[in-house]
Structures are given as C-alpha cells and as structure tokens.
Amino acid sequence: MKRFVYINDDEASKELCCDNRMSNTKYTLWNFFPKNLMEQFSRFMNQYFLLIACLQLWSLITPVNPASTWGPLIFIFAVSASKEAWDDYHRYLSDKKANEREVWIVKHGIKKHIQAQDIQVGNIVWLRENDEVPCDLVLLGTSDPQGVCYVEGVIECPIPDKDIRRFDANMRLFPPFIDNDVCSLTIKNTLLQSCYLRNTEWACGVSVYTGNQTKLGMCRGVAEPKITAMDAMIDKLTGAIFVFQIVVVMVLGVAGNVWKDTEARKQWYVQYPEEAPWYELLVIPLRFELLCSIMIPISIKVSLDLVKGLYAKFIEWDVEMVDQETGTASYAANTAISEDLGQVEYILTDKTGTLTDNKMIFRRCCIGGIFYGNENGDALKDTQLLDAITSGSTDVIRFLTVMAICNTVIPVRSKAGDIIYKAQSQDEDALVIAAAKLHMVFVGKNANLLELMFNGEMIRYEVLEILEFTSDRKRMSVVVKDSQNGKIILLSKGADESILPSARTGQQTRTIAEAVEHYAQLGLRTLCLAWRELEEDEYLEWSVKFKEANSVLVDREWRIAEVCQLLEHDLYILGVTAIEDRLQDGVPETIETLRKAGINFWMLTGDKQNTAIQIALSCNFISPEPKGQLLLIDGKTEEDVSRSLERVLLTMRTTTSEPKDVAFVIDGWALEIALKHHRKDFVELAILSKTAICCRVTPSQKAQLVEILKSCDYRTLAIGDGGNDVRMIQQADIGVGISGREGLQAARAADYSIGRFRFLKRLILVHGRYSYNRTAFLSQYSFYKSLLICFIQIFFSFISGVSGTSLFNSVSLMAYNVFYTSVPVLVSVIDKDLSETTVMQHPQILFYCQAGRLLNPSTFAGWFGRSLFHAIVVFVITIHAYAYEKSEMEELGMVALSGCIWLQAFVVAQETNSFTVLQHLSIWGNLVGFYVLNFLFSAIPSSGMYTIMFRLCSQPSYWITMFLIVGAGMGPIFALKYYRYTYRPSKINILQQAERMGGPILTLGNIETQPRTIEKDVSPVSIRSPVYEPLLSESPNPTRRSFGPGAPFEFFQSQSRLSSSSGYTRNCKDN
Amino acid sequence: MPSNTASSSSAPAGSADSSASRTKSKRPKYSKFTQQELPACKPILTPGWVVLTFLVISVIFIPLGVVSLFASQDVVEIVDRYDNDCVPTPARANKVAYIQGVSDKSCNRTLVVPKKMKQPIYVYYQLENFYQNHRRYVKSRSDSQLRSVKDENQIDACKPEDDVNGRPIVPCGLIAWSLFNDTYALSKNNQPLTVNKRGIAWKSDREHKFGKNVFPKNFQEGNITGGGRLDANKSLSEQEDLIVWMRTAALPTFRKLYGKIESDLEKGDTIHVTLLNNYNTYSFDGKKKLVLSTTSWLGGKNDFLGIAYLTVGGICFFLALVFTIMYLVKPRRLGDPTYLSWNRVPGGGR
C-alpha cells in the first residue's frame, strides 16, 4: 500500500487522510461511563463485588442493608473513575493546546496562520526555530542557503506505520521544475511530529502524515500494564482467602441447614414454615456468603492505587535525584510498579551514556604506526604530533582531514564569532574538536562545500556523497572532491573490524590492530580512519548505482549497504583514534552498593570486548584478580561456540562453591549462535552467573537477554539511555531510562527516567525498598482488618442459631472498611523502618525485599493468625462482659466494633516504625473520628443506632471492656514482637536497634570492611526455590574461605586467546 | 555505542531531546513531606521499656480487676429457675401439652433474701436457649410502623406475622408476636411487694421509637397465638413490656427487665412469688428464671470482667518477670553487629 501526497493540493488528498487533530484521550464525554465501567468490571474482584451487591438486593438473604456493599462499591468506583476522568481530562487539555496551536502554512505562495488541527496532508508547513513540528513533514527547505522551494509534485510514500526509523518514499516533481525526476526520500528528509526545530532559522515541509497517523501517533499505543511481583502475590493471597471463604460458607451453610432442621423447627417463635420453596437449602449458605464477603477487602485496590501514586510522587519529588547539571528531576511514568524496584534481582545496563558520561574526549591516536599521546595521555599536547603537523607529514594531514570532515557535523558561527559544532554523534564531535585544536579547523559548510582552515590556509572540499553510518555497516564514508586539484577522495571511518578487512592489499594492518587492541585495553573507544583516491570514472559509475539504490522502496537499507561496499575497498588505513568516554560520577560506588545488595549486573554493550571489560573493571562491575574470573565464550562456528559454552558452564558449576566473582563474557555473534542452538545451556549459564558482559550486541539481542532472565522468573531492570535500549527497556520488568545526551527515546519508553546512573542506587534502595515494605504492610493489614470483622461475624453465627445474623449494623459494616480503618493505614506510606543512610550503608538489607520476605504466605499466615486471635479476644470479652441484662443487640454490636477499632489503632501503632505528626494524627485522630461519627449516627432518631453510643459511653463497663480488649489483644502480640525483636532479630531489627541506640556508624562501620561481607550463594536450586524461603542465614561459614591467594590469576582462563592470539580475527568496533 | 548513532543521527530524535528536558526541568519543590523527612520518633523495644510497660499494665489491671470483682460481689442476686417446678408433676411427661392447654398456670415460689438488698432492686426474667438473635426473628419487625400511625401498612419485613386476612397487625412481626407473658406477683411477709413497671424501657424508645398514638391492632388474632396480648387501649409507647421485649438480645441467654422494687429487702426476708407460667419454652428446652438483683457501678453480677482483668494483669506481670529474668540471664546487646552477618549458606540458617 502506498499513499500519494499531492503537494499543495487540498482536493487531491482530502478524502484519503484525516485532518491533523491529535487525540490521546481514552474516552469521550459520551462513552466515558460505559467504557470506564466496562474497564473496571473486567477485573475479577469487581465482578465479584458486583455479584455480592446484587445478591444483597434479595432481602431474604441479605444480613444487612444492601447499602453496606453498594455504598463502598460505588465509592470505590467513583474514586477510580474520577482518577481516570482526571487523567483523561488532562490529556484532552494538552491535546487541545497542541491542536489549537497556530502554525504557518504556505498556500499558493501566501503564508497563512491556521490552527495545527486544520493541517491537511499535502499542505506546506512553515516553521521557525524552536517551533514544535505539528505533524510528520517531508523537509523541503530550510534557512540554509541551499534551500530550494518546490511548489508542486507528488510524494509516493508508504501508508502510515509506527517505524520511526524508516520512511522510504519518492518524490516526483511536476513540470516545469525538474522533469519527472524521481527523488528519493528517507527518514532523514522528514521532520517528525513533536520534535522541535533547532539551529535553523526556518524550515518548511510538506505534511505527509497527520493527526493520529503520524509516526508518533502510531507508536502511541496503550502499553500493557506491568504487574509487579507484589501484585501477583496479593492476587494469590486474595485467591487463597477466596477459597477459604468458600469453605467457610459451605461449612456454615451445611451447619445452618442442619441446625435449622434439628433445632429451629422446635422454636415456635421463629415459625419456620413446613413447606419450603425449592431454594430453601441455598438461603443460609448464600447469607453466609454475603456475611463473609467482607473477608476480601473491597478497598484494597483503591488503597493500593493511592499509595502507589504517592510512591511515584515521592520519586519525582526527591531532590536528591535531580540532575544538578540540567535540573532534570526524576520522573515516574509508570506509577504502578514502585514495589518491583525493591525486588530487582538483575540489572541489565547499557554502557555508553549510561555508565559513562557520553562526553567524548579525544585522547590518543596512532598514525602510520606511531603512537601519539601515550606519554601524557593526551595526544593534543603531544609535541611529537604537533611537530609532525607543522612539518606537514602527509599521513598526519590526511588523518586530520578525515577527522575534520568525514562526518555529518555542521559548524555554526555563533554571534561571538566562535565556531560551534552541531553534531549528532558525540564521537564525531570529539574528533572535529580535536582536529580543530590540531590546527585543522572545520570552519564552514556551505551547501555541499566544506571549508577547512589549516594553518591559516583555506582548503575547500565539495561533498559528493555521504555513505551513512548504520549499525550493520559499522562505518561511514564521505566522497569529496578537492576543489584545488579536482581529485575525488573517499574518506572512511569506522570500527576496526569493518575497516581493516577492506585495507589495500599489501598494507600491514598488524600495527593498526595492535594499536586498537592497546587502546581498547585502556578502555578507550577506537575508530580506524582510512582514505582512498577515486578515479573519476569509477566514481561516476558507482554514483549511478548509488542513486538507484537510494530510490528503491523495498529493502533500501540493505541495497545501499551493498552499493557502498562496492566503493569501500582498497582503503589506505591512516591510523586509529582513541576517544575517552568518562565514567559518570558515582558509577563504581553505585554498582558496588547494588551488587552488595545482591543485585546481579549484566552489561550489554555494543562496544568491543576489551573496552567493555576495562570499563567493567573500572566501575566495580567485576572484581580484579584474584577474586575475579572472566570466562570467555566465543567462536565463529556453532561447534566453537558450543564447545566454549560447555567449558564455561563446567567451570561455572565447579566454582559456584567458591567465593569467586565469576563473570562470563560473550559477544554478539556467539550469543546469536548460543541462543539459537544452545538455549538451554545458555539459560543455565544465565542462572549460574551473577555477572555477564555481552559485547557487540544488537538492540534485539538485548531484549532477548532480558527475556531469558525473565523466563527464569527473575525480576529484571533494564537501564539505558539511547534508542538502541528502548526494546530492552520495554521488555524488562522495570525499564529505567537515563535522560541524557542521547535524546529521550529511552527515557520516554521507560517506566522511570532518571538524570544520572548513580540515582539508580537511591531509586532501588530507598524508593523501591520503602515502597515494598509499605505495600507489604498495607496489603496484609487490609486483609487483617477485614478478616477480623469477618471472624467475629462467623463466631456470632454460632450463638445465633447459625442463621446468618449480622452482629454489626449496616452503617458500621459500610463505614468499617472505607472510613474507620483506611486512614491510619494510608499514612503508613510515610513510615520508614530504617533511615536512608542506614540502608545505603547496609544495602544487603535489600535481601528482605528481593526474597519477598515481608509479604509471602507465611507472613500472611501471621496476620491471619493475628486476626483470628483478635477476633476471639473481642468476641469472647464482648459476649461475657455484655451478658444477661446487657446483651442488647445494637449495644453488643457496637461494643464489638469499638473493640475492633481500638485494636486496629494499636496494631497500626505497633507496626509503625517511625511516628511523625501525621501518624499520630491519623491513628489517634481516627479513633476520635470513630466516636464522633458514631455520636452523629446515634443522634439520628430514625437510625437503628439511636442513642446507643451515648448510652455506651456513659457506662463505665464499656470503657473497662475496651481497656480489657486492648490489654488482652495487644499484650501477647507485643510480648511476641519484643521476644522476636530481641532474641530472634531480623537484620532489619538489628539495624533499627543500632541506628537508634546511637552511633550506628561507629558500631557498624566495620562491617563493610570485614572481608566477606556478601557471598551470595548461587547454587541454582537455592535461588530458584520459592521466594519466601529464608535466603539469609545467620551462621557464618568460614570453611569457604579456603580459596587462597595462591590460586593463579585466571583472568581469561584457558580459553583466553585475547592477548595471546596472534591472529586478528574478532574485534568489534563500531562508531 | 553500536547503533546509538543510528538513532541519534535521525534529526528528530536529537531535537526531541531538548524539548522534553525543557518541559521536565521543573525542579521538585522541597518540603519535609516530599522528601519523606518529617521529624519522626522512632521508638525501639528496649528491655527496660518493655518490662516497664508490662509492669505498668499489670499495676493498672490487677487493682482494676480487684475493684471490678468487688463490685460484682457487692451485687446481691436471687435467681430462681421455675420452668420445671411450675409444671405439676403429672403434667411433666408432656410439658408442651400442658403449657398449650387451658389448665390453671399459676404457681407459687418462695425466695429467701441472702443479704440485705438496697433499692432499687431489679426484677428480671431470664430466658435461656432462646434465640432472639435468629436471623428470621430479629428482622421480623417494622420500626416505621411502631413509630407512627401512618406507616401502619409497612409490614413487608414482618412475615409471617404481617397481617390477618389482609388487615395489618400492629405491632407486626415475630418479635412482638412472641411477647413474653409470664407474670409475677411478689409479696414480702404476706405484704404485697410493689413492683414498679413504669420506666423499665429505655426513655429514647418510649419517646421516639414507639409512637404515642400507635395502638395495637389485630394483635394475636391470627391462627396461632404466640405470646402475650396487648391492651388495645394503651398506646405502644406505654406498653413497656413490649418495648423491653423488642430490644432483641444478642445472646441466647438473656435477662429482660420486668420491674423495679423500690424498697430495701433485709437479709432473711422471704418473698412469695405468685407467677403465671404462660410462656412456652418447653418445646425447645428453654429455661425460665426469675431474677432479683441489685446493681453496682459496673452493672449486674458478673465476675467475668474482674477475673479477666486479674488474668491479663497477672499475665503481664508474669511477662515482665520473664523478660527481666531473660534479660539478666542472657543479656543481648541491642543492635549488636555480630549478629549482622550477611552470609547465605545453602541449607543453613535457622
């Protein structure tokens, strides 16, 4: 399918395309209610509650007023719906703003102001600097002098799709301009919607895709919601409670029917009819179903949504996660997965721009076999090089020329007269700047004419073709014509592996390869520069082919690559540049801390192996000898790879028992083979290995690796900064984007975007951990309080003839979950068990979150037991204290309810680790609020509770009963907590104690210096055992210290062929 | 940087960069709340505090328990079960037939006052194994009908005692229908002892829940007669026995106020009770008891609170003791870093 866009011809394109109205909204005014309801009812829990609410309408079985379920249900639906509506309204507002923005269009030669939403396909849009591009445009001209303004023609382009990397179109202009000459267009000729125009005074383009059909609009999809491990666990527990509820209902239902037939029939005052309707047997079980329906807290979803929103806000508010340089705050695009941050087990990180600054500095070079900059580490100050330049050595000058012009850099003269380079690639920027410092100044680009200033002498080149960089080719070239002598030259730069094979026969590339190797070992990024003079005929012949390839609509990229190959051969290799990419601040510390926290790191990079390893070493990714050991997997053929993989696996298996830091290194090619043919082995390797370095990997391989780890049930976090990380980020459980220099693609696709890598530490250890702890408490507590009141109802049914009478009145039941018990627990979201400093000092504490030790079936059983115990306490005390003449139904109900509320307050208070004003306010204020509310209810004459609360509060026995309930309910729990806290303390407890006894740093500072602080056991069985199994143990294990310094340093074990191999085969280097 | 360049080399990507950073460069506002740095009190469970807490609890609870127990002991209570004895020996084989028959149901009981009883002395009847809290029973009433005449027809909830041949019953429902109707006439030393039956119901019930102009209608005129009958000429708000009965009890054993004796009874006084044993508890083995009781500040005679307080106080004291001993015998330094070992041993651990 193709689309024909007739430039400047409204009639022709009107019927086939929509206008430029953008719409990101999910709902319209009309479909909001049906659609939102549909969406909410697609959740199982909501369906369940609706069923319960409907059952309650049947007055025969409802134990209480139907309002007690409908009220909360409607409240909760209203809260969710308002949140949706609010979000959608904001989307609508921002759309509206974008749609009504004024833009200039050129029509019949006249500039007109119209609203952005009225742009039609085929219109010519005129933009000024810093304007946002309103729709996808094909660029026609800019303020650059060479701009030409086309007026009429047709663009043949594919139908709208979401691939932002591809736009294979042709433009044909109508006579009389250029006679039917097909002009090929690529993505480089387009301006995509929502980009900003920079560095150009104006630009104009013809709109090809509008409205929701733009590339951006097509990309925008409803992202599949990510489910956190915690949510899954909560769902599981809910399921268990559901089953428990069904069992209870069945047991009570049977008991009720039996009691009815044996006892109730004798009780004349109940008047059971002799003849029963067919559904008689169902009535009692259904009543119990309704009574027990509160077992599953209806408010848990809303509470969780609320607190999750707050977690996300805390991340965004955190001033310590603001990049001071750019003032960029962290941003949580996905508000629902903060708890997962605390449960991360694997971090997959990109290297460039993520670990490093992506601030490239030219450091060294090797020209014609001579190393410059080796002594002082800065070639720019190397007198030898400076001498070579002044003496006019041909190689050096050619080298500098390639550095200066073999790129897509645009020099711009600023107002002060300085030259500023606009480069899309940091490497090119570094090279051009370095060339300028070495007196080869790229001063201006005038259409296709380049101006170089060398030692005060102007050299002009005409650019004939640019052979673009692609990640497959791993090199780029330009064809220029020397204006002085008319010679046509091909200048190339690229990865050694893609340049060296094309070297001219006879040229010794060995020294070059060694130089590359040498630089890579220093962690520098290398580029090989090459040069070839072309014959005029050769160029012309090739040029035709190139043009042809450029206008192909199918497989264009591949065809172009093929054609480029024809030209890039017989190159004269000039030398190697080495660029330093500095590590970001705090990277080694961050990685060390997170590794201590038990998080495994995988580095996925496109860099060459040695560079990657050097970076890995310098940022604590892998330990240096003798602790560290690197295992290399490589090979060109399947057999090689398989053999190598086997060997590594074997070593891995045997060394798991040793306290060694074993990492494997694999390159993209071997990875491809391993994934294709030895997936099982590789998965095992992935499980065994804590650290891995994958070099030369493609974006899709990155995503595949994430997929493999996820398939082993690990929680993965992917962090990256560039477009090539987007797939991995989207694939991972948590995607973190660095809003860095490489653009915001990664940050936009990510769940969280942070300014610097080091914020990751805080994101995980502080925000992730707190979120996990808080949600663990909140969810279990929600179940606890619901179970508590439900157990009381169940007990009561045993003394009310198993007939399904509710002890509590409808108002209380309705208000219990929504008002009485929700406020204090919501404030628990600002609870902190340990201070941030302590967590940072003892990152190992994250184990508790990773292993899910705060929310799992056994902790849940604890809460279940607690609610059972409390229900017994409240029930037994109430029915005994309010026996005989006091056993009035309403009063007894309120006494039991107040007992529950008092216990709630104390349970929350006991589980709170840090009391702030808010906590006190909510816990005790809530208790006061309970009485205020009930006094209000008691003042309404028509309510069933009329005067009840006043009567109760004036009785000493009521207050005595409350104290007794609190004392009997909390005493044992408090004692148990103290016992555990003191005699069976968890690590968290110890740190809490240390922190609050004062001098935590003094007493605990030495822990980190103890030789074996972490030893994460990696036997696959123990890792894959259910998460709630204790992963920590108290007893030290000194026997494993046997590994001594005597063991040889096996950096590259037996497979090592990196340094020893003479054959230069593998090596990757890409731009 | 393999394909980074590929992506960043497309012009839009680069330019998108600065746009978004512009929109996001809003620095978050600093406040103690947003930084989660509100000043907080972080208590820890030091042995001293814990032991002290338990001691304080026991010091409060034990005296409270003693006081409650004394209060309960001060209450003088005479309980007389009469459901069995009031059935003549020949009729005991089939008590249900007796109670449903028409023979004379009067019965004489003698009570001896064990201790001086100060007025007011409450006269209760106690029913056991009677489920006023049964789901079918407890809902079978119409509050609006009781409150005002115009809602006379609101009898939906009252089934099966809702109407008689289409005419609504006032008061409708099973609760009213099964009104307790044993009566007691008390005399002390052959002098009649006045039992005041006014003011036995809650004031709020008399004034707001039961209408002053609502009169019984069609009551106990159905096929089966349940419990007591009502004087059709007295408004519901004056029918205090009904009002008391309709405050349903939450437990199967309960007492309801019958009246008050407003004079003291001396130790050794004999009280003769002439009662009419009308109410059928025999079909479901329910017990009937007549109770004369004084009250204390805590209510009637009920040792539970006192015993429970003593128990909880005792346990707390015991815990305080145990924790003290544990602390002395095996002191543990809180926050001792030697417990902080991060080793993971497969199969190890507690």
Chai-1 contact restraints between the chains, C-beta under 6 A:
chainA,res_idxA,chainB,res_idxB,connection_type,confidence,min_distance_angstrom,max_distance_angstrom,comment,restraint_id
A,I187,B,S10,contact,1.0,0.0,6.0,A-B,restraint_1
A,L192,B,P12,contact,1.0,0.0,6.0,A-B,restraint_2
A,C195,B,P12,contact,1.0,0.0,6.0,A-B,restraint_3
A,C195,B,S15,contact,1.0,0.0,6.0,A-B,restraint_4
A,C195,B,A16,contact,1.0,0.0,6.0,A-B,restraint_5
A,Y196,B,S15,contact,1.0,0.0,6.0,A-B,restraint_6
A,Y196,B,S19,contact,1.0,0.0,6.0,A-B,restraint_7
A,R198,B,S15,contact,1.0,0.0,6.0,A-B,restraint_8
A,K266,B,S283,contact,1.0,0.0,6.0,A-B,restraint_9
A,K266,B,F284,contact,1.0,0.0,6.0,A-B,restraint_10
A,Q267,B,F284,contact,1.0,0.0,6.0,A-B,restraint_11
A,W268,B,S283,contact,1.0,0.0,6.0,A-B,restraint_12
A,Y269,B,S178,contact,1.0,0.0,6.0,A-B,restraint_13
A,V270,B,H134,contact,1.0,0.0,6.0,A-B,restraint_14
A,V270,B,R136,contact,1.0,0.0,6.0,A-B,restraint_15
A,V270,B,Y137,contact,1.0,0.0,6.0,A-B,restraint_16
A,Q271,B,P160,contact,1.0,0.0,6.0,A-B,restraint_17
A,W317,B,P28,contact,1.0,0.0,6.0,A-B,restraint_18
A,W317,B,T34,contact,1.0,0.0,6.0,A-B,restraint_19
A,V319,B,P28,contact,1.0,0.0,6.0,A-B,restraint_20
A,V319,B,Y30,contact,1.0,0.0,6.0,A-B,restraint_21
A,V322,B,R27,contact,1.0,0.0,6.0,A-B,restraint_22
A,G327,B,S25,contact,1.0,0.0,6.0,A-B,restraint_23
A,G327,B,R27,contact,1.0,0.0,6.0,A-B,restraint_24
A,T328,B,S21,contact,1.0,0.0,6.0,A-B,restraint_25
A,T328,B,K24,contact,1.0,0.0,6.0,A-B,restraint_26
A,T328,B,S25,contact,1.0,0.0,6.0,A-B,restraint_27
A,A329,B,P28,contact,1.0,0.0,6.0,A-B,restraint_28
A,T352,B,M1,contact,1.0,0.0,6.0,A-B,restraint_29
A,Q424,B,S8,contact,1.0,0.0,6.0,A-B,restraint_30
A,Q424,B,S9,contact,1.0,0.0,6.0,A-B,restraint_31
A,Q424,B,G14,contact,1.0,0.0,6.0,A-B,restraint_32
A,S425,B,T5,contact,1.0,0.0,6.0,A-B,restraint_33
A,F469,B,T5,contact,1.0,0.0,6.0,A-B,restraint_34
A,T470,B,A6,contact,1.0,0.0,6.0,A-B,restraint_35
A,S471,B,P2,contact,1.0,0.0,6.0,A-B,restraint_36
A,S471,B,S3,contact,1.0,0.0,6.0,A-B,restraint_37
A,S471,B,A6,contact,1.0,0.0,6.0,A-B,restraint_38
A,G606,B,M1,contact,1.0,0.0,6.0,A-B,restraint_39
A,G606,B,P2,contact,1.0,0.0,6.0,A-B,restraint_40
A,G722,B,N4,contact,1.0,0.0,6.0,A-B,restraint_41
A,G723,B,S7,contact,1.0,0.0,6.0,A-B,restraint_42
A,N724,B,S3,contact,1.0,0.0,6.0,A-B,restraint_43
A,N724,B,N4,contact,1.0,0.0,6.0,A-B,restraint_44
A,E742,B,N4,contact,1.0,0.0,6.0,A-B,restraint_45
A,E742,B,S8,contact,1.0,0.0,6.0,A-B,restraint_46
A,G743,B,S8,contact,1.0,0.0,6.0,A-B,restraint_47
A,G743,B,A13,contact,1.0,0.0,6.0,A-B,restraint_48
A,G743,B,D17,contact,1.0,0.0,6.0,A-B,restraint_49
A,L744,B,A16,contact,1.0,0.0,6.0,A-B,restraint_50
A,L744,B,D17,contact,1.0,0.0,6.0,A-B,restraint_51
A,L744,B,A20,contact,1.0,0.0,6.0,A-B,restraint_52
A,I799,B,P252,contact,1.0,0.0,6.0,A-B,restraint_53
A,S800,B,N133,contact,1.0,0.0,6.0,A-B,restraint_54
A,G801,B,Y131,contact,1.0,0.0,6.0,A-B,restraint_55
A,G801,B,H134,contact,1.0,0.0,6.0,A-B,restraint_56
A,S803,B,H134,contact,1.0,0.0,6.0,A-B,restraint_57
A,S803,B,R135,contact,1.0,0.0,6.0,A-B,restraint_58
A,G804,B,R135,contact,1.0,0.0,6.0,A-B,restraint_59
A,T805,B,N133,contact,1.0,0.0,6.0,A-B,restraint_60
A,T805,B,R135,contact,1.0,0.0,6.0,A-B,restraint_61
A,T805,B,V138,contact,1.0,0.0,6.0,A-B,restraint_62
A,Q844,B,W342,contact,1.0,0.0,6.0,A-B,restraint_63
A,H880,B,F304,contact,1.0,0.0,6.0,A-B,restraint_64
A,A881,B,F304,contact,1.0,0.0,6.0,A-B,restraint_65
A,A881,B,L305,contact,1.0,0.0,6.0,A-B,restraint_66
A,Y884,B,R255,contact,1.0,0.0,6.0,A-B,restraint_67
A,Y884,B,G300,contact,1.0,0.0,6.0,A-B,restraint_68
A,E885,B,Y124,contact,1.0,0.0,6.0,A-B,restraint_69
A,E885,B,R255,contact,1.0,0.0,6.0,A-B,restraint_70
A,E885,B,G300,contact,1.0,0.0,6.0,A-B,restraint_71
A,S887,B,A249,contact,1.0,0.0,6.0,A-B,restraint_72
A,S887,B,A250,contact,1.0,0.0,6.0,A-B,restraint_73
A,S887,B,L251,contact,1.0,0.0,6.0,A-B,restraint_74
A,S887,B,F254,contact,1.0,0.0,6.0,A-B,restraint_75
A,E888,B,R247,contact,1.0,0.0,6.0,A-B,restraint_76
A,M889,B,T248,contact,1.0,0.0,6.0,A-B,restraint_77
A,M889,B,A250,contact,1.0,0.0,6.0,A-B,restraint_78
A,L892,B,A250,contact,1.0,0.0,6.0,A-B,restraint_79
A,S914,B,A40,contact,1.0,0.0,6.0,A-B,restraint_80
A,S914,B,K42,contact,1.0,0.0,6.0,A-B,restraint_81
A,F915,B,A40,contact,1.0,0.0,6.0,A-B,restraint_82
A,F915,B,C41,contact,1.0,0.0,6.0,A-B,restraint_83
A,T916,B,L38,contact,1.0,0.0,6.0,A-B,restraint_84
A,T916,B,A40,contact,1.0,0.0,6.0,A-B,restraint_85
A,P941,B,H208,contact,1.0,0.0,6.0,A-B,restraint_86
A,T947,B,S204,contact,1.0,0.0,6.0,A-B,restraint_87
A,P956,B,W297,contact,1.0,0.0,6.0,A-B,restraint_88
A,S957,B,L298,contact,1.0,0.0,6.0,A-B,restraint_89
A,S957,B,G299,contact,1.0,0.0,6.0,A-B,restraint_90
A,I960,B,L305,contact,1.0,0.0,6.0,A-B,restraint_91
A,L964,B,A308,contact,1.0,0.0,6.0,A-B,restraint_92
A,G967,B,V312,contact,1.0,0.0,6.0,A-B,restraint_93
A,A968,B,V312,contact,1.0,0.0,6.0,A-B,restraint_94
A,G971,B,C316,contact,1.0,0.0,6.0,A-B,restraint_95
A,A975,B,L319,contact,1.0,0.0,6.0,A-B,restraint_96
A,Y978,B,L45,contact,1.0,0.0,6.0,A-B,restraint_97
A,Y978,B,V50,contact,1.0,0.0,6.0,A-B,restraint_98
A,Y981,B,L45,contact,1.0,0.0,6.0,A-B,restraint_99
A,T982,B,R332,contact,1.0,0.0,6.0,A-B,restraint_100
A,I990,B,G335,contact,1.0,0.0,6.0,A-B,restraint_101
A,I990,B,Y339,contact,1.0,0.0,6.0,A-B,restraint_102
A,I990,B,L340,contact,1.0,0.0,6.0,A-B,restraint_103
A,Q993,B,I44,contact,1.0,0.0,6.0,A-B,restraint_104
A,Q993,B,L334,contact,1.0,0.0,6.0,A-B,restraint_105
A,Q993,B,G335,contact,1.0,0.0,6.0,A-B,restraint_106
A,A994,B,G335,contact,1.0,0.0,6.0,A-B,restraint_107
A,R996,B,K42,contact,1.0,0.0,6.0,A-B,restraint_108
A,R996,B,I44,contact,1.0,0.0,6.0,A-B,restraint_109
A,M997,B,L334,contact,1.0,0.0,6.0,A-B,restraint_110
A,M997,B,G335,contact,1.0,0.0,6.0,A-B,restraint_111
A,T1003,B,P337,contact,1.0,0.0,6.0,A-B,restraint_112
A,L1004,B,P337,contact,1.0,0.0,6.0,A-B,restraint_113
A,I1007,B,P337,contact,1.0,0.0,6.0,A-B,restraint_114
A,I1007,B,L340,contact,1.0,0.0,6.0,A-B,restraint_115
A,T1013,B,W342,contact,1.0,0.0,6.0,A-B,restraint_116
A,I1014,B,W342,contact,1.0,0.0,6.0,A-B,restraint_117
A,E1015,B,N343,contact,1.0,0.0,6.0,A-B,restraint_118
A,D1017,B,R344,contact,1.0,0.0,6.0,A-B,restraint_119
A,D1017,B,P346,contact,1.0,0.0,6.0,A-B,restraint_120
A,S1019,B,P346,contact,1.0,0.0,6.0,A-B,restraint_121
A,S1022,B,P346,contact,1.0,0.0,6.0,A-B,restraint_122
A,P1030,B,G349,contact,1.0,0.0,6.0,A-B,restraint_123
A,L1031,B,R344,contact,1.0,0.0,6.0,A-B,restraint_124
A,L1032,B,R344,contact,1.0,0.0,6.0,A-B,restraint_125
A,S1033,B,R344,contact,1.0,0.0,6.0,A-B,restraint_126
A,S1033,B,V345,contact,1.0,0.0,6.0,A-B,restraint_127
A,S1033,B,G348,contact,1.0,0.0,6.0,A-B,restraint_128
A,S1033,B,G349,contact,1.0,0.0,6.0,A-B,restraint_129
A,S1035,B,G348,contact,1.0,0.0,6.0,A-B,restraint_130
A,P1036,B,S341,contact,1.0,0.0,6.0,A-B,restraint_131
A,P1036,B,N343,contact,1.0,0.0,6.0,A-B,restraint_132
A,N1037,B,N343,contact,1.0,0.0,6.0,A-B,restraint_133
A,N1037,B,V345,contact,1.0,0.0,6.0,A-B,restraint_134
A,D1070,B,P2,contact,1.0,0.0,6.0,A-B,restraint_135
A,N1071,B,T5,contact,1.0,0.0,6.0,A-B,restraint_136
